[in-house]
Amino acid sequence: MKRLAIVFFVIIVLLSGCAQPSGSSAVSYKQITQEEAKEMMTKDDGHVIVDVRRQDEYDEGHIPGAVLIPNESITDKQPDELPDLNQIILVYCRSGRRSKEASQKLADMGYTNVYEFGGINTWTGEIVK
């Protein structure tokens, strides 16, 4: 019986070491489909669409109304184009890799409504040049 209690105690200690410390929370972005992003773009809710590709890629074609904030320029300083930490931010790139990276960096900075929806290479909506 004593052995069982010791084993049980050790298991609890090991599992509690894997738990997230109280008071902290893993801040992350939300991944959505492109159809969900299109629906969100139809709303007049103050959202901003962010293209995180390079300038030359943006110039080749981008989603109407998108602002360019290259992923490489997103560091630990809040981008001037995104002054409101609670604003809805819809993020895309070419294939989805950079948009995931940029979305996490924005979430880590404290942005609370970041939505990543992949890449323009599969976008079926309008593209402007």
N, CA, C and O atoms as a GROMACS GRO file, in nm:
protein
  516
    1MET      N    1   0.081  -0.118   0.000
    1MET     CA    2   0.000   0.000   0.000
    1MET      C    3   0.086   0.126   0.000
    1MET      O    4   0.056   0.224  -0.068
    2LYS      N    5   0.197   0.121   0.080
    2LYS     CA    6   0.287   0.233   0.086
    2LYS      C    7   0.354   0.256  -0.050
    2LYS      O    8   0.372   0.370  -0.092
    3ARG      N    9   0.390   0.148  -0.118
    3ARG     CA   10   0.452   0.158  -0.251
    3ARG      C   11   0.358   0.224  -0.350
    3ARG      O   12   0.398   0.309  -0.430
    4LEU      N   13   0.233   0.185  -0.345
    4LEU     CA   14   0.133   0.240  -0.435
    4LEU      C   15   0.119   0.391  -0.412
    4LEU      O   16   0.107   0.467  -0.507
    5ALA      N   17   0.121   0.433  -0.287
    5ALA     CA   18   0.111   0.575  -0.254
    5ALA      C   19   0.232   0.650  -0.307
    5ALA      O   20   0.218   0.761  -0.358
    6ILE      N   21   0.350   0.592  -0.295
    6ILE     CA   22   0.473   0.655  -0.344
    6ILE      C   23   0.469   0.666  -0.496
    6ILE      O   24   0.503   0.771  -0.552
    7VAL      N   25   0.429   0.561  -0.564
    7VAL     CA   26   0.419   0.562  -0.710
    7VAL      C   27   0.318   0.669  -0.754
    7VAL      O   28   0.344   0.745  -0.847
    8PHE      N   29   0.206   0.673  -0.687
    8PHE     CA   30   0.103   0.772  -0.719
    8PHE      C   31   0.157   0.913  -0.701
    8PHE      O   32   0.133   1.001  -0.784
    9PHE      N   33   0.230   0.937  -0.591
    9PHE     CA   34   0.288   1.067  -0.562
    9PHE      C   35   0.389   1.107  -0.671
    9PHE      O   36   0.389   1.221  -0.717
   10VAL      N   37   0.474   1.013  -0.712
   10VAL     CA   38   0.574   1.040  -0.816
   10VAL      C   39   0.505   1.075  -0.948
   10VAL      O   40   0.549   1.167  -1.017
   11ILE      N   41   0.400   1.005  -0.982
   11ILE     CA   42   0.327   1.032  -1.106
   11ILE      C   43   0.267   1.173  -1.103
   11ILE      O   44   0.275   1.246  -1.201
   12ILE      N   45   0.209   1.210  -0.990
   12ILE     CA   46   0.151   1.344  -0.978
   12ILE      C   47   0.259   1.451  -0.992
   12ILE      O   48   0.238   1.551  -1.061
   13VAL      N   49   0.373   1.431  -0.929
   13VAL     CA   50   0.482   1.528  -0.938
   13VAL      C   51   0.529   1.540  -1.083
   13VAL      O   52   0.550   1.652  -1.131
   14LEU      N   53   0.546   1.428  -1.152
   14LEU     CA   54   0.591   1.432  -1.291
   14LEU      C   55   0.489   1.502  -1.380
   14LEU      O   56   0.527   1.582  -1.466
   15LEU      N   57   0.363   1.472  -1.363
   15LEU     CA   58   0.260   1.534  -1.446
   15LEU      C   59   0.245   1.683  -1.416
   15LEU      O   60   0.221   1.761  -1.508
   16SER      N   61   0.259   1.722  -1.293
   16SER     CA   62   0.246   1.864  -1.261
   16SER      C   63   0.362   1.943  -1.319
   16SER      O   64   0.348   2.064  -1.342
   17GLY      N   65   0.475   1.881  -1.343
   17GLY     CA   66   0.588   1.947  -1.407
   17GLY      C   67   0.560   1.979  -1.552
   17GLY      O   68   0.624   2.067  -1.609
   18CYS      N   69   0.465   1.911  -1.614
   18CYS     CA   70   0.428   1.935  -1.752
   18CYS      C   71   0.318   2.039  -1.764
   18CYS      O   72   0.290   2.088  -1.874
   19ALA      N   73   0.257   2.073  -1.653
   19ALA     CA   74   0.147   2.170  -1.657
   19ALA      C   75   0.200   2.309  -1.680
   19ALA      O   76   0.314   2.341  -1.646
   20GLN      N   77   0.116   2.392  -1.739
   20GLN     CA   78   0.152   2.531  -1.764
   20GLN      C   79   0.142   2.606  -1.632
   20GLN      O   80   0.047   2.585  -1.557
   21PRO      N   81   0.238   2.692  -1.601
   21PRO     CA   82   0.235   2.766  -1.476
   21PRO      C   83   0.108   2.850  -1.466
   21PRO      O   84   0.061   2.904  -1.566
   22SER      N   85   0.052   2.860  -1.346
   22SER     CA   86  -0.071   2.937  -1.330
   22SER      C   87  -0.041   3.084  -1.356
   22SER      O   88   0.066   3.134  -1.324
   23GLY      N   89  -0.139   3.151  -1.417
   23GLY     CA   90  -0.122   3.292  -1.449
   23GLY      C   91  -0.064   3.315  -1.587
   23GLY      O   92  -0.071   3.427  -1.637
   24SER      N   93  -0.007   3.214  -1.651
   24SER     CA   94   0.046   3.233  -1.784
   24SER      C   95  -0.047   3.168  -1.884
   24SER      O   96  -0.119   3.072  -1.854
   25SER      N   97  -0.045   3.221  -2.002
   25SER     CA   98  -0.128   3.162  -2.106
   25SER      C   99  -0.053   3.165  -2.238
   25SER      O  100   0.017   3.262  -2.269
   26ALA      N  101  -0.068   3.060  -2.313
   26ALA     CA  102  -0.004   3.053  -2.444
   26ALA      C  103  -0.089   3.135  -2.540
   26ALA      O  104  -0.200   3.094  -2.576
   27VAL      N  105  -0.036   3.249  -2.581
   27VAL     CA  106  -0.109   3.335  -2.673
   27VAL      C  107  -0.081   3.287  -2.814
   27VAL      O  108   0.034   3.262  -2.851
   28SER      N  109  -0.186   3.274  -2.890
   28SER     CA  110  -0.168   3.228  -3.026
   28SER      C  111  -0.269   3.295  -3.117
   28SER      O  112  -0.358   3.368  -3.073
   29TYR      N  113  -0.253   3.270  -3.243
   29TYR     CA  114  -0.345   3.320  -3.344
   29TYR      C  115  -0.447   3.211  -3.376
   29TYR      O  116  -0.434   3.098  -3.330
   30LYS      N  117  -0.548   3.247  -3.454
   30LYS     CA  118  -0.648   3.150  -3.497
   30LYS      C  119  -0.628   3.123  -3.645
   30LYS      O  120  -0.615   3.216  -3.725
   31GLN      N  121  -0.627   2.998  -3.682
   31GLN     CA  122  -0.616   2.961  -3.823
   31GLN      C  123  -0.757   2.941  -3.876
   31GLN      O  124  -0.837   2.868  -3.817
   32ILE      N  125  -0.787   3.005  -3.988
   32ILE     CA  126  -0.920   2.995  -4.048
   32ILE      C  127  -0.906   2.959  -4.195
   32ILE      O  128  -0.798   2.969  -4.253
   33THR      N  129  -1.016   2.917  -4.255
   33THR     CA  130  -1.015   2.886  -4.397
   33THR      C  131  -1.024   3.015  -4.478
   33THR      O  132  -1.059   3.121  -4.425
   34GLN      N  133  -0.992   3.004  -4.604
   34GLN     CA  134  -1.003   3.122  -4.690
   34GLN      C  135  -1.149   3.163  -4.707
   34GLN      O  136  -1.178   3.282  -4.724
   35GLU      N  137  -1.239   3.069  -4.704
   35GLU     CA  138  -1.381   3.102  -4.712
   35GLU      C  139  -1.424   3.182  -4.588
   35GLU      O  140  -1.501   3.278  -4.600
   36GLU      N  141  -1.375   3.143  -4.472
   36GLU     CA  142  -1.405   3.218  -4.350
   36GLU      C  143  -1.346   3.359  -4.358
   36GLU      O  144  -1.408   3.457  -4.316
   37ALA      N  145  -1.225   3.369  -4.413
   37ALA     CA  146  -1.160   3.499  -4.429
   37ALA      C  147  -1.242   3.588  -4.523
   37ALA      O  148  -1.262   3.706  -4.496
   38LYS      N  149  -1.289   3.532  -4.634
   38LYS     CA  150  -1.372   3.609  -4.729
   38LYS      C  151  -1.496   3.662  -4.660
   38LYS      O  152  -1.535   3.777  -4.680
   39GLU      N  153  -1.559   3.579  -4.578
   39GLU     CA  154  -1.679   3.621  -4.505
   39GLU      C  155  -1.645   3.734  -4.408
   39GLU      O  156  -1.720   3.831  -4.398
   40MET      N  157  -1.535   3.722  -4.338
   40MET     CA  158  -1.494   3.825  -4.243
   40MET      C  159  -1.465   3.957  -4.315
   40MET      O  160  -1.491   4.065  -4.262
   41MET      N  161  -1.410   3.947  -4.437
   41MET     CA  162  -1.376   4.067  -4.513
   41MET      C  163  -1.498   4.146  -4.558
   41MET      O  164  -1.487   4.264  -4.590
   42THR      N  165  -1.614   4.082  -4.561
   42THR     CA  166  -1.736   4.152  -4.603
   42THR      C  167  -1.793   4.239  -4.492
   42THR      O  168  -1.880   4.322  -4.518
   43LYS      N  169  -1.747   4.221  -4.370
   43LYS     CA  170  -1.801   4.294  -4.255
   43LYS      C  171  -1.728   4.427  -4.235
   43LYS      O  172  -1.607   4.437  -4.257
   44ASP      N  173  -1.803   4.526  -4.194
   44ASP     CA  174  -1.746   4.657  -4.164
   44ASP      C  175  -1.715   4.662  -4.015
   44ASP      O  176  -1.785   4.727  -3.938
   45ASP      N  177  -1.609   4.592  -3.976
   45ASP     CA  178  -1.576   4.577  -3.835
   45ASP      C  179  -1.438   4.633  -3.799
   45ASP      O  180  -1.386   4.608  -3.691
   46GLY      N  181  -1.381   4.709  -3.892
   46GLY     CA  182  -1.250   4.768  -3.866
   46GLY      C  183  -1.133   4.673  -3.886
   46GLY      O  184  -1.022   4.704  -3.844
   47HIS      N  185  -1.158   4.559  -3.949
   47HIS     CA  186  -1.049   4.463  -3.969
   47HIS      C  187  -0.943   4.519  -4.064
   47HIS      O  188  -0.968   4.613  -4.140
   48VAL      N  189  -0.827   4.460  -4.059
   48VAL     CA  190  -0.721   4.494  -4.152
   48VAL      C  191  -0.668   4.363  -4.211
   48VAL      O  192  -0.651   4.264  -4.140
   49ILE      N  193  -0.644   4.366  -4.341
   49ILE     CA  194  -0.587   4.250  -4.411
   49ILE      C  195  -0.438   4.277  -4.426
   49ILE      O  196  -0.398   4.382  -4.477
   50VAL      N  197  -0.356   4.183  -4.381
   50VAL     CA  198  -0.211   4.202  -4.382
   50VAL      C  199  -0.145   4.098  -4.472
   50VAL      O  200  -0.159   3.978  -4.452
   51ASP      N  201  -0.073   4.148  -4.570
   51ASP     CA  202   0.008   4.066  -4.660
   51ASP      C  203   0.149   4.068  -4.605
   51ASP      O  204   0.208   4.176  -4.592
   52VAL      N  205   0.205   3.952  -4.572
   52VAL     CA  206   0.338   3.949  -4.510
   52VAL      C  207   0.448   3.904  -4.607
   52VAL      O  208   0.555   3.859  -4.565
   53ARG      N  209   0.420   3.916  -4.737
   53ARG     CA  210   0.522   3.883  -4.837
   53ARG      C  211   0.616   4.002  -4.857
   53ARG      O  212   0.605   4.104  -4.789
   54ARG      N  213   0.709   3.987  -4.951
   54ARG     CA  214   0.799   4.096  -4.985
   54ARG      C  215   0.729   4.196  -5.077
   54ARG      O  216   0.625   4.166  -5.135
   55GLN      N  217   0.788   4.314  -5.091
   55GLN     CA  218   0.730   4.419  -5.175
   55GLN      C  219   0.710   4.372  -5.319
   55GLN      O  220   0.606   4.399  -5.378
   56ASP      N  221   0.809   4.302  -5.376
   56ASP     CA  222   0.797   4.259  -5.516
   56ASP      C  223   0.682   4.160  -5.534
   56ASP      O  224   0.614   4.162  -5.636
   57GLU      N  225   0.660   4.074  -5.435
   57GLU     CA  226   0.549   3.978  -5.442
   57GLU      C  227   0.415   4.051  -5.431
   57GLU      O  228   0.320   4.021  -5.502
   58TYR      N  229   0.410   4.147  -5.341
   58TYR     CA  230   0.289   4.228  -5.321
   58TYR      C  231   0.254   4.301  -5.451
   58TYR      O  232   0.138   4.305  -5.491
   59ASP      N  233   0.355   4.358  -5.516
   59ASP     CA  234   0.334   4.433  -5.639
   59ASP      C  235   0.281   4.345  -5.753
   59ASP      O  236   0.213   4.395  -5.843
   60GLU      N  237   0.312   4.217  -5.750
   60GLU     CA  238   0.264   4.125  -5.854
   60GLU      C  239   0.114   4.099  -5.841
   60GLU      O  240   0.051   4.059  -5.939
   61GLY      N  241   0.058   4.120  -5.725
   61GLY     CA  242  -0.084   4.102  -5.702
   61GLY      C  243  -0.111   4.074  -5.556
   61GLY      O  244  -0.041   3.997  -5.491
   62HIS      N  245  -0.216   4.140  -5.505
   62HIS     CA  246  -0.252   4.124  -5.363
   62HIS      C  247  -0.403   4.134  -5.348
   62HIS      O  248  -0.473   4.177  -5.440
   63ILE      N  249  -0.451   4.096  -5.233
   63ILE     CA  250  -0.593   4.104  -5.202
   63ILE      C  251  -0.630   4.251  -5.185
   63ILE      O  252  -0.557   4.326  -5.119
   64PRO      N  253  -0.741   4.294  -5.244
   64PRO     CA  254  -0.779   4.436  -5.233
   64PRO      C  255  -0.784   4.483  -5.088
   64PRO      O  256  -0.840   4.416  -5.001
   65GLY      N  257  -0.724   4.600  -5.065
   65GLY     CA  258  -0.725   4.659  -4.932
   65GLY      C  259  -0.616   4.609  -4.839
   65GLY      O  260  -0.602   4.658  -4.728
   66ALA      N  261  -0.538   4.511  -4.883
   66ALA     CA  262  -0.433   4.455  -4.798
   66ALA      C  263  -0.319   4.555  -4.780
   66ALA      O  264  -0.279   4.624  -4.874
   67VAL      N  265  -0.268   4.561  -4.657
   67VAL     CA  266  -0.150   4.641  -4.629
   67VAL      C  267  -0.030   4.547  -4.625
   67VAL      O  268  -0.039   4.432  -4.580
   68LEU      N  269   0.081   4.597  -4.673
   68LEU     CA  270   0.203   4.517  -4.676
   68LEU      C  271   0.285   4.540  -4.550
   68LEU      O  272   0.326   4.652  -4.520
   69ILE      N  273   0.308   4.431  -4.476
   69ILE     CA  274   0.399   4.432  -4.362
   69ILE      C  275   0.482   4.304  -4.376
   69ILE      O  276   0.441   4.198  -4.327
   70PRO      N  277   0.596   4.310  -4.443
   70PRO     CA  278   0.675   4.189  -4.465
   70PRO      C  279   0.706   4.115  -4.335
   70PRO      O  280   0.738   4.177  -4.233
   71ASN      N  281   0.697   3.984  -4.340
   71ASN     CA  282   0.724   3.900  -4.223
   71ASN      C  283   0.859   3.934  -4.160
   71ASN      O  284   0.872   3.939  -4.038
   72GLU      N  285   0.958   3.958  -4.244
   72GLU     CA  286   1.092   3.987  -4.193
   72GLU      C  287   1.098   4.116  -4.113
   72GLU      O  288   1.187   4.134  -4.030
   73SER      N  289   1.003   4.207  -4.138
   73SER     CA  290   1.003   4.335  -4.066
   73SER      C  291   0.929   4.326  -3.932
   73SER      O  292   0.936   4.419  -3.852
   74ILE      N  293   0.860   4.216  -3.909
   74ILE     CA  294   0.786   4.200  -3.783
   74ILE      C  295   0.882   4.141  -3.680
   74ILE      O  296   0.922   4.025  -3.689
   75THR      N  297   0.917   4.224  -3.584
   75THR     CA  298   1.010   4.179  -3.480
   75THR      C  299   0.940   4.188  -3.345
   75THR      O  300   0.835   4.126  -3.327
   76ASP      N  301   0.994   4.262  -3.252
   76ASP     CA  302   0.931   4.276  -3.122
   76ASP      C  303   0.869   4.414  -3.103
   76ASP      O  304   0.820   4.446  -2.995
   77LYS      N  305   0.870   4.496  -3.209
   77LYS     CA  306   0.811   4.629  -3.205
   77LYS      C  307   0.678   4.628  -3.279
   77LYS      O  308   0.668   4.577  -3.390
   78GLN      N  309   0.577   4.684  -3.218
   78GLN     CA  310   0.444   4.690  -3.276
   78GLN      C  311   0.449   4.767  -3.409
   78GLN      O  312   0.495   4.881  -3.411
   79PRO      N  313   0.404   4.706  -3.520
   79PRO     CA  314   0.405   4.776  -3.649
   79PRO      C  315   0.316   4.901  -3.645
   79PRO      O  316   0.208   4.898  -3.588
   80ASP      N  317   0.363   5.009  -3.707
   80ASP     CA  318   0.287   5.134  -3.710
   80ASP      C  319   0.150   5.115  -3.776
   80ASP      O  320   0.054   5.184  -3.740
   81GLU      N  321   0.141   5.022  -3.871
   81GLU     CA  322   0.016   4.999  -3.943
   81GLU      C  323  -0.089   4.928  -3.857
   81GLU      O  324  -0.206   4.921  -3.895
   82LEU      N  325  -0.048   4.878  -3.742
   82LEU     CA  326  -0.139   4.802  -3.654
   82LEU      C  327  -0.138   4.863  -3.512
   82LEU      O  328  -0.083   4.804  -3.420
   83PRO      N  329  -0.199   4.981  -3.496
   83PRO     CA  330  -0.192   5.048  -3.366
   83PRO      C  331  -0.281   4.988  -3.257
   83PRO      O  332  -0.257   5.009  -3.139
   84ASP      N  333  -0.385   4.913  -3.297
   84ASP     CA  334  -0.482   4.861  -3.201
   84ASP      C  335  -0.458   4.712  -3.175
   84ASP      O  336  -0.474   4.630  -3.266
   85LEU      N  337  -0.421   4.677  -3.054
   85LEU     CA  338  -0.393   4.537  -3.020
   85LEU      C  339  -0.517   4.449  -3.027
   85LEU      O  340  -0.506   4.326  -3.033
   86ASN      N  341  -0.635   4.509  -3.026
   86ASN     CA  342  -0.760   4.432  -3.028
   86ASN      C  343  -0.828   4.431  -3.166
   86ASN      O  344  -0.934   4.372  -3.182
   87GLN      N  345  -0.766   4.495  -3.263
   87GLN     CA  346  -0.822   4.499  -3.398
   87GLN      C  347  -0.819   4.361  -3.461
   87GLN      O  348  -0.728   4.282  -3.433
   88ILE      N  349  -0.916   4.330  -3.545
   88ILE     CA  350  -0.916   4.203  -3.618
   88ILE      C  351  -0.813   4.213  -3.730
   88ILE      O  352  -0.818   4.303  -3.814
   89ILE      N  353  -0.719   4.119  -3.730
   89ILE     CA  354  -0.610   4.118  -3.828
   89ILE      C  355  -0.617   3.988  -3.905
   89ILE      O  356  -0.608   3.880  -3.847
   90LEU      N  357  -0.633   3.997  -4.037
   90LEU     CA  358  -0.637   3.881  -4.126
   90LEU      C  359  -0.505   3.874  -4.200
   90LEU      O  360  -0.470   3.966  -4.274
   91VAL      N  361  -0.431   3.765  -4.183
   91VAL     CA  362  -0.294   3.755  -4.232
   91VAL      C  363  -0.281   3.647  -4.340
   91VAL      O  364  -0.332   3.536  -4.325
   92TYR      N  365  -0.210   3.684  -4.448
   92TYR     CA  366  -0.181   3.585  -4.553
   92TYR      C  367  -0.043   3.611  -4.613
   92TYR      O  368   0.017   3.716  -4.591
   93CYS      N  369   0.007   3.513  -4.687
   93CYS     CA  370   0.133   3.527  -4.759
   93CYS      C  371   0.117   3.458  -4.894
   93CYS      O  372   0.010   3.465  -4.955
   94ARG      N  373   0.220   3.391  -4.942
   94ARG     CA  374   0.211   3.321  -5.069
   94ARG      C  375   0.154   3.181  -5.050
   94ARG      O  376   0.058   3.143  -5.117
   95SER      N  377   0.215   3.104  -4.959
   95SER     CA  378   0.174   2.964  -4.942
   95SER      C  379   0.116   2.934  -4.804
   95SER      O  380   0.049   2.832  -4.787
   96GLY      N  381   0.142   3.019  -4.707
   96GLY     CA  382   0.092   2.996  -4.571
   96GLY      C  383   0.201   2.982  -4.467
   96GLY      O  384   0.172   2.991  -4.348
   97ARG      N  385   0.324   2.961  -4.507
   97ARG     CA  386   0.432   2.944  -4.410
   97ARG      C  387   0.464   3.076  -4.338
   97ARG      O  388   0.464   3.081  -4.215
   98ARG      N  389   0.489   3.181  -4.415
   98ARG     CA  390   0.524   3.310  -4.354
   98ARG      C  391   0.407   3.370  -4.276
   98ARG      O  392   0.427   3.437  -4.175
   99SER      N  393   0.285   3.344  -4.324
   99SER     CA  394   0.169   3.400  -4.252
   99SER      C  395   0.154   3.337  -4.114
   99SER      O  396   0.113   3.403  -4.019
  100LYS      N  397   0.187   3.210  -4.103
  100LYS     CA  398   0.183   3.144  -3.971
  100LYS      C  399   0.290   3.205  -3.878
  100LYS      O  400   0.262   3.234  -3.762
  101GLU      N  401   0.410   3.224  -3.932
  101GLU     CA  402   0.518   3.283  -3.852
  101GLU      C  403   0.482   3.424  -3.807
  101GLU      O  404   0.496   3.460  -3.690
  102ALA      N  405   0.434   3.505  -3.902
  102ALA     CA  406   0.398   3.644  -3.871
  102ALA      C  407   0.282   3.649  -3.772
  102ALA      O  408   0.283   3.731  -3.681
  103SER      N  409   0.184   3.563  -3.791
  103SER     CA  410   0.068   3.561  -3.701
  103SER      C  411   0.111   3.530  -3.558
  103SER      O  412   0.062   3.591  -3.464
  104GLN      N  413   0.201   3.435  -3.542
  104GLN     CA  414   0.247   3.401  -3.408
  104GLN      C  415   0.326   3.516  -3.347
  104GLN      O  416   0.314   3.545  -3.228
  105LYS      N  417   0.408   3.583  -3.429
  105LYS     CA  418   0.484   3.696  -3.377
  105LYS      C  419   0.390   3.808  -3.331
  105LYS      O  420   0.413   3.870  -3.227
  106LEU      N  421   0.285   3.832  -3.408
  106LEU     CA  422   0.187   3.935  -3.369
  106LEU      C  423   0.116   3.895  -3.239
  106LEU      O  424   0.097   3.978  -3.150
  107ALA      N  425   0.076   3.770  -3.230
  107ALA     CA  426   0.011   3.722  -3.108
  107ALA      C  427   0.106   3.734  -2.989
  107ALA      O  428   0.064   3.773  -2.880
  108ASP      N  429   0.232   3.703  -3.009
  108ASP     CA  430   0.331   3.714  -2.901
  108ASP      C  431   0.348   3.859  -2.855
  108ASP      O  432   0.384   3.884  -2.740
  109MET      N  433   0.323   3.955  -2.946
  109MET     CA  434   0.332   4.097  -2.912
  109MET      C  435   0.210   4.146  -2.836
  109MET      O  436   0.211   4.256  -2.782
  110GLY      N  437   0.105   4.063  -2.832
  110GLY     CA  438  -0.013   4.103  -2.758
  110GLY      C  439  -0.137   4.128  -2.842
  110GLY      O  440  -0.242   4.165  -2.788
  111TYR      N  441  -0.128   4.110  -2.973
  111TYR     CA  442  -0.247   4.124  -3.057
  111TYR      C  443  -0.342   4.009  -3.025
  111TYR      O  444  -0.301   3.893  -3.017
  112THR      N  445  -0.469   4.041  -3.006
  112THR     CA  446  -0.564   3.942  -2.956
  112THR      C  447  -0.656   3.881  -3.060
  112THR      O  448  -0.720   3.780  -3.033
  113ASN      N  449  -0.665   3.941  -3.179
  113ASN     CA  450  -0.758   3.893  -3.281
  113ASN      C  451  -0.687   3.870  -3.414
  113ASN      O  452  -0.721   3.930  -3.515
  114VAL      N  453  -0.588   3.783  -3.411
  114VAL     CA  454  -0.510   3.753  -3.531
  114VAL      C  455  -0.564   3.626  -3.595
  114VAL      O  456  -0.576   3.522  -3.529
  115TYR      N  457  -0.598   3.635  -3.724
  115TYR     CA  458  -0.652   3.522  -3.799
  115TYR      C  459  -0.563   3.497  -3.920
  115TYR      O  460  -0.544   3.586  -4.003
  116GLU      N  461  -0.509   3.378  -3.930
  116GLU     CA  462  -0.421   3.339  -4.040
  116GLU      C  463  -0.503   3.255  -4.137
  116GLU      O  464  -0.571   3.161  -4.096
  117PHE      N  465  -0.496   3.289  -4.268
  117PHE     CA  466  -0.576   3.214  -4.363
  117PHE      C  467  -0.498   3.163  -4.484
  117PHE      O  468  -0.555   3.142  -4.591
  118GLY      N  469  -0.368   3.144  -4.468
  118GLY     CA  470  -0.292   3.075  -4.572
  118GLY      C  471  -0.231   3.164  -4.676
  118GLY      O  472  -0.188   3.276  -4.648
  119GLY      N  473  -0.228   3.112  -4.800
  119GLY     CA  474  -0.155   3.180  -4.906
  119GLY      C  475  -0.240   3.224  -5.022
  119GLY      O  476  -0.346   3.168  -5.051
  120ILE      N  477  -0.190   3.327  -5.088
  120ILE     CA  478  -0.260   3.383  -5.203
  120ILE      C  479  -0.256   3.287  -5.323
  120ILE      O  480  -0.335   3.300  -5.416
  121ASN      N  481  -0.164   3.192  -5.320
  121ASN     CA  482  -0.154   3.098  -5.432
  121ASN      C  483  -0.277   3.007  -5.444
  121ASN      O  484  -0.296   2.943  -5.547
  122THR      N  485  -0.360   3.000  -5.341
  122THR     CA  486  -0.484   2.922  -5.349
  122THR      C  487  -0.607   3.012  -5.333
  122THR      O  488  -0.719   2.962  -5.319
  123TRP      N  489  -0.588   3.142  -5.334
  123TRP     CA  490  -0.697   3.238  -5.315
  123TRP      C  491  -0.785   3.240  -5.439
  123TRP      O  492  -0.735   3.255  -5.551
  124THR      N  493  -0.915   3.226  -5.421
  124THR     CA  494  -1.009   3.229  -5.534
  124THR      C  495  -1.083   3.361  -5.544
  124THR      O  496  -1.165   3.380  -5.634
  125GLY      N  497  -1.054   3.452  -5.452
  125GLY     CA  498  -1.118   3.583  -5.455
  125GLY      C  499  -1.042   3.678  -5.546
  125GLY      O  500  -0.952   3.638  -5.619
  126GLU      N  501  -1.082   3.804  -5.538
  126GLU     CA  502  -1.023   3.908  -5.622
  126GLU      C  503  -0.877   3.934  -5.584
  126GLU      O  504  -0.838   3.928  -5.467
  127ILE      N  505  -0.798   3.964  -5.686
  127ILE     CA  506  -0.658   4.004  -5.667
  127ILE      C  507  -0.636   4.129  -5.752
  127ILE      O  508  -0.674   4.133  -5.869
  128VAL      N  509  -0.574   4.230  -5.692
  128VAL     CA  510  -0.543   4.353  -5.765
  128VAL      C  511  -0.394   4.365  -5.787
  128VAL      O  512  -0.313   4.314  -5.709
  129LYS      N  513  -0.359   4.434  -5.895
  129LYS     CA  514  -0.216   4.454  -5.927
  129LYS      C  515  -0.185   4.601  -5.928
  129LYS      O  516  -0.070   4.640  -5.953
   0.00000   0.00000   0.00000
